[in-house]
């Protein structure tokens, strides 16, 4: 079965080195991707769908994937994003509105007081309190250095939305650095 | 905290740490064991659809190539016809031009071709734009002794450039393509200038009685005019 899924994935990809990349991601992270999707969806069938959808997205941008730069993080980010979208579609989880993230400044101030000693750690923990949609774009753009057009394919989200989210996230971090006044 | 400024380096450090925290979260939340994974029919159907789409794209590519080739031939024919008519127009309205087929040759010899002996044959006073927009850097600046041309090139990181030539009326200067360009006579610093633009590249040519000036800018029109006005 594993061979068949790889073979199907391969048909999407023309270049041999891209096939190797896809195979590497599939063989090394498929199991963890399934488990991550299960943890979000609490449903094995839906988790399967999420992983399958994720591999389709990954295949569409495989040429931009850098295996030397946290491939595990990339695979899990894509699958968690896909799983959350499926969860929202199935009303299994309630997510706050994208704009409601601005309401977290009271939490920010608390975090700042507690962890002012280490700025990076403090900002990182603040970012972790935000909606995962912001963390997805943050990781893929800043850490994995993907272009917006590739992130758009990986997360199945319009480029303009991604740019806006990135802008909002930077604004939030900037406000956090300024003391979290809102 | 307020003393820390957000920059790319900070964001990268934060992203690395966020990644670590997130992977820890994934690890702690994902179940330790899992049943054997079996691809569903839905997945296979989805893949099959995409393969079909890919094949369709390939046939579209062939179609696109054919259309592009046909368009190229049409454009070449249109270009030949348009340049002939454009050149004819040029000879009628340009102040300092002699036009040749396919290109416009910027030549500072007056249209009537008469040199009364009072015109300069060397550059006595070098003039250059006093205003150069932020971000542009001087790439090259030199004087061609043989043709008495003073040439300056500026460029910025996004590939926009400013090319300026000051030359004597007897110099033979650059040629440039006026295909798909529009022409207007404009007045800059009291001098009537020939202005050409194809929407991307703007050319301004003028003669102040002593020297001819040629300005070629790949940037917005307002800035181009500002640069031209600052020559002195």
Interface residues (C-beta under 8 A of the other chain):
Chain A: X1 X2 X4 X5 X8 X9 X11 X12 X30 X31 X32 X34 X35 X36 X38 X39 X44 X45 X48 X49 X51 X52 X53 X56 X70 X72 X73 X76 X77 X80 X112 X116 X119 X120 X121 X122 X123 X124 X125 X127 X128 X135 X138 X139 X142 X143 X170 X173 X174 X176 X177 X178 X179
Chain B: X1 X2 X4 X5 X6 X10 X11 X12 X13 X14 X15 X16 X17 X18 X19 X21 X22 X23 X25 X26 X29 X30 X31 X32 X34 X35 X36 X37 X38 X39 X40 X42 X43 X44 X46 X47 X50 X51 X54
